[in-house]
């Protein structure tokens, strides 16, 4: 059994499974158990505050986390990493601070759209967002220009603490290569596939997504490293399932 501290100072008590899950023959549960036992808690999403997580969720679109870290560091050094200060910051100036995140002009507009929504609708209060029904808040986020399903769900889960499973390129690649879902499965069907096999729990969703990110980054990359992957024993007997459309 393990004690971990979340990025925002909330201590969680975890068994080796993070929470008690009935022993059921569902793939998602088996993968979760195996990865948690093999890799342990990931402490993801990195960030000093829920608002920083929101900013990171926009900046990480179509890029690596390394460039996002540098962009966030720039914002901190300039002392503008607050909702009110980013709200007042001209988009052109913001784009220079986040240049290392790539597509910086586009992301500056998207980030400004999110901050505008956050300040004008919720007065910059994550606590106020938490009081809103999950699906209603998700619809509001998706209505913000530049916020798609993955970004919205990342904000809901990691910044607001709502029980919403985030799926991404890593999730799809891992599950498709193992033959658990077809290659090309869209975002919402894949999300439904996972949530249908797991308890509705933000802690579980947080940890499972973080574990899949770790596997996708270190092992199930575009050029796979199956020989050292913790999920190698769960591949089909015939080997990795290839995308026949490629």
Secondary structure, DSSP 4 states (H G I P E B T S, - for coil): -EEEE-TTS-EEEE-TTSS-------HHHHHHHHHHHHH----PSP-SSHHHHHHHHHHTTTS-HHHHHHHHHHHHHTT--SHHHHHHS-HHHHHHHTGGGSSHHHHHHHHHHHHHHHHHHHTT-HHHHHTS-HHHHHHHHHTSTT--HHHHHHIIIIII--------HHHHHHHHHTTSS-TT--HHHHHHHHHTTS-S-HHHHHHHHHHHHHHHHHTSSSS--GGG-TTGGGS-TT-PPP-TT-
